[in-house]
């Protein structure tokens, strides 16, 4: 069971994430700058009393995850884009992770595929169910609409300052898997694709996180490390700390394996990917969705 004060933090994080997710999604319109949406939505999280669990992900078309605005980003949304808006909020480390897809084209069925898969998965969540069974249901919902589930992206457990823990919740059927237990907190996030259903790293990387700590000689790297360490291991964006020597400092931290990068994950060029995601807390007979 989750202690009452911790439950309240999860619920408050979910409330803020829901409102800020919808605000960001509402800003996604043809001609709007990606950077403006990211900056304004992240500022809204802070103004509501939340903290940013990870940089607002704005992933376009074949990109499924891990994209955000770069420093001075001049990209604008265009008619026809399929835009994933993936937001994370925390209160004292307790995280809400949620995503929607905004369709600026004519891809209603693709968007529906991930949404329907998410709802079907939520309907299954209760103690005793295995994650492999949930994956099979997600797969069936997406494939019934003519698309492929992204097999190498999964739902994930959440903990205090922990974004990817147990259980892992697949988007395809598999035997066995983790048995769901009361008190578990996790996000389920089906992705539906017109492509191969497998994502790979692109050359673009804008999101990083600290993975170790050691002495650093380069002054600019020490300065950046001081800021990064305040994240308690949660991801950060290059544009948050952008100044004259940020790229040199970041390269040094990467070289020393103090931080790692999260390249944008994408399906094949020309494909389209949709995403839907909620965070939930498992109860005695089902779950409480914190971000709905």
C-alpha positions in Angstrom: 0.0 0.0 0.0 1.1 3.6 -0.7 1.3 6.0 2.3 -1.4 8.7 2.2 1.0 11.6 1.9 2.8 9.9 -1.0 -0.5 9.2 -2.7 -1.4 12.8 -2.5 1.9 13.8 -4.2 1.2 11.3 -7.0 -2.3 12.7 -7.4 -1.2 16.3 -7.4 1.5 15.6 -9.9 -1.2 13.9 -12.1 -3.5 16.9 -11.8 -0.8 19.4 -12.9 0.4 17.1 -15.7 -3.1 16.7 -17.0 -3.7 20.4 -17.2 -0.3 21.2 -18.6 -0.5 18.4 -21.2 -3.8 19.7 -22.4 -2.4 23.2 -22.5 0.6 22.1 -24.6 -1.6 20.0 -26.9 -3.9 23.0 -27.5 -0.9 25.1 -28.6 0.1 22.7 -31.3 -1.1 24.4 -34.5 0.3 24.9 -37.9 2.8 27.8 -37.8 3.4 27.7 -34.1 7.0 27.3 -33.0 8.0 24.1 -31.3 10.3 26.1 -28.9 7.5 28.4 -27.8 5.2 25.5 -26.9 8.0 23.7 -25.0 9.1 26.8 -23.0 5.6 28.0 -22.2 4.3 24.5 -21.2 7.3 23.8 -19.0 6.9 27.2 -17.3 3.2 26.4 -16.7 4.3 23.3 -14.8 6.4 25.4 -12.5 3.8 28.1 -12.1 1.3 25.5 -10.9 3.7 24.3 -8.2 5.0 21.2 -9.9 8.5 20.3 -11.0 9.5 19.1 -14.5 10.2 15.3 -14.4 11.6 15.3 -17.9 11.8 17.8 -20.8 8.5 18.2 -22.7 8.8 15.7 -25.5 7.5 17.0 -28.8 8.0 14.3 -31.4 6.9 14.7 -35.0 5.7 12.2 -37.6 8.0 9.2 -37.7 9.7 10.3 -34.5 8.1 8.5 -31.5 9.9 9.9 -28.5 12.7 11.8 -26.9 12.6 14.9 -29.1 12.3 18.4 -27.6 13.3 21.9 -28.6 16.9 22.8 -29.2 18.4 26.1 -28.3 17.1 28.7 -30.8 14.9 26.0 -32.4 13.2 27.5 -35.5 11.0 24.5 -36.3 7.3 25.1 -36.7 4.4 22.7 -36.8 3.1 22.1 -40.3 -0.2 21.0 -41.7 -0.2 17.2 -41.9 2.1 16.7 -38.9 1.4 14.0 -36.3 2.6 15.4 -33.1 3.3 13.5 -29.8 3.1 15.6 -26.7 4.6 13.7 -23.8 4.8 15.4 -20.4 6.3 14.5 -17.0 5.6 16.3 -13.7 6.8 15.5 -10.2 6.1 16.5 -6.7 9.0 15.7 -4.4 10.1 13.1 -6.9 6.7 11.4 -7.3 6.0 11.4 -11.0 3.1 11.7 -13.4 3.8 10.8 -17.0 1.2 11.4 -19.7 1.0 11.8 -23.5 -1.4 12.6 -26.3 -1.2 12.8 -30.0 -2.2 16.0 -31.9 -3.1 15.3 -35.5 -2.7 18.2 -37.9 -3.6 16.1 -40.9 -6.1 13.3 -41.6 -4.9 10.5 -39.4 -7.9 10.0 -37.0 -7.7 6.2 -37.1 -4.0 6.2 -36.3 -4.6 8.4 -33.3 -7.6 6.3 -32.2 -5.4 3.2 -32.4 -3.1 4.2 -29.6 -5.9 5.8 -27.5 -8.1 2.7 -27.7 -5.1 0.5 -26.9 -4.4 2.6 -23.8 -8.0 2.4 -22.6 -8.1 -1.4 -23.2 -4.9 -1.8 -21.2 -6.2 0.4 -18.3 -9.4 -1.7 -18.2 -7.3 -4.8 -17.6 -5.1 -3.4 -14.8 -5.8 -5.1 -11.4 -3.8 -7.3 -9.0 -3.0 -10.7 -10.5 -2.9 -9.8 -14.1 0.4 -10.4 -16.0 2.0 -7.7 -18.1 2.2 -10.0 -21.0 -1.6 -10.2 -21.1 -1.8 -6.5 -21.2 0.7 -6.4 -24.1 -1.5 -8.8 -26.1 -4.5 -6.6 -25.6 -2.6 -3.5 -26.7 -1.3 -5.3 -29.8 -4.8 -6.6 -30.7 -6.3 -3.1 -30.5 -3.7 -1.5 -32.7 -3.5 -4.3 -35.3 -7.3 -4.4 -35.6 -7.1 -0.9 -37.0 -4.4 -1.8 -39.5 -1.3 -0.5 -37.7 1.7 -1.9 -35.9 2.4 -1.5 -32.2 5.9 -0.2 -31.6 7.4 -3.4 -30.0 10.5 -1.9 -28.6 8.9 0.9 -26.6 7.1 -0.1 -23.4 5.2 1.1 -20.4 7.3 1.4 -17.2 7.2 1.5 -13.5 7.5 4.8 -11.6 9.0 5.6 -8.3 10.6 8.5 -6.3 12.9 10.2 -8.8 12.6 7.0 -10.9 11.2 7.2 -14.4 11.8 3.6 -15.7 11.3 0.9 -13.1 9.4 -2.3 -12.6 7.1 -3.4 -14.2 7.9 -3.2 -17.9 4.6 -3.3 -19.8 5.0 -4.4 -23.4 2.9 -3.3 -26.3 2.9 -6.8 -27.8 1.8 -10.1 -26.4 4.3 -12.4 -24.7 4.1 -15.3 -22.3 4.2 -14.5 -18.6 5.6 -11.1 -17.5 5.4 -9.4 -14.2 2.3 -10.0 -12.0 0.6 -6.7 -11.3 0.3 -6.0 -7.5 -1.6 -3.5 -5.5 0.3 -0.3 -4.9 2.3 -0.5 -8.1 2.7 2.8 -9.9 3.3 2.8 -13.6 2.7 4.4 -17.0 1.3 2.6 -20.0 2.1 4.2 -23.3 1.1 2.4 -26.5 2.5 3.6 -29.8 0.9 2.8 -33.1 2.9 3.1 -36.3 2.3 3.0 -40.1 5.9 1.9 -40.4 7.8 -1.2 -39.2 6.8 -1.0 -35.5 10.4 -0.8 -34.4 12.2 2.4 -33.5 15.9 3.2 -33.7 18.2 6.1 -32.7 18.3 9.1 -34.9 21.4 11.5 -35.0 19.4 14.2 -33.0 19.9 14.2 -29.3 18.6 17.0 -27.0 17.8 15.1 -23.8 20.3 13.8 -21.3 20.5 12.5 -17.7 23.2 12.1 -15.1 24.3 8.5 -14.6 27.4 8.8 -12.4 29.5 11.3 -10.5 33.2 12.0 -10.4 35.8 14.8 -10.3 35.8 17.1 -13.4 38.6 19.4 -14.4 37.0 21.6 -17.1 35.4 24.6 -15.4 32.5 24.8 -17.7 31.8 21.1 -17.2 31.9 21.6 -13.4 29.5 24.4 -13.7 27.1 22.4 -15.8 27.5 19.4 -13.5 26.4 21.5 -10.5 23.2 22.3 -12.2 22.5 18.8 -13.5 23.1 17.2 -10.1 20.0 19.1 -8.8 17.9 16.9 -11.1 18.5 13.8 -8.9 19.1 11.7 -12.0 16.0 12.9 -13.9 16.5 13.9 -17.5 17.3 17.5 -18.6 17.3 19.4 -21.9 20.3 21.0 -23.5 18.3 24.2 -24.1 17.6 24.6 -20.3 21.3 25.3 -19.7 22.3 26.8 -23.0 25.1 29.3 -22.9 28.4 29.9 -24.6 30.3 26.8 -23.6 27.4 24.3 -23.0 28.3 22.0 -25.9 31.9 21.7 -24.8 30.9 21.1 -21.2 28.3 18.5 -22.3 30.8 16.7 -24.5 33.1 16.4 -21.6 30.4 15.0 -19.3 29.5 12.5 -22.0 33.1 11.5 -22.6 33.6 10.8 -18.9 30.3 8.8 -18.8 28.8 11.2 -16.2 25.8 11.8 -18.4 24.1 9.8 -21.2 22.1 11.0 -24.1 18.7 9.9 -25.3 18.6 10.1 -29.1 15.3 10.8 -30.8 13.7 7.4 -31.4 12.0 7.1 -34.8 10.5 4.6 -37.2 11.3 4.6 -40.9 11.3 7.9 -42.8 7.8 8.7 -44.1 6.0 6.7 -41.5 3.7 8.2 -38.8 3.5 7.3 -35.2 0.8 8.0 -32.6 1.1 7.7 -28.8 -1.3 7.8 -25.8 -0.2 7.5 -22.2 -1.5 7.7 -18.6 0.0 7.1 -15.2 -1.9 4.8 -12.8 -1.8 3.4 -9.3 -2.9 -0.1 -8.8 -5.8 -0.5 -6.2 -7.4 -3.6 -4.7 -9.8 -4.1 -7.6 -8.4 -2.0 -10.4 -6.4 1.2 -10.7 -6.6 5.0 -10.1 -5.5 6.9 -13.2 -3.7 10.0 -12.0 -3.5 11.8 -15.3 -7.0 11.3 -16.8 
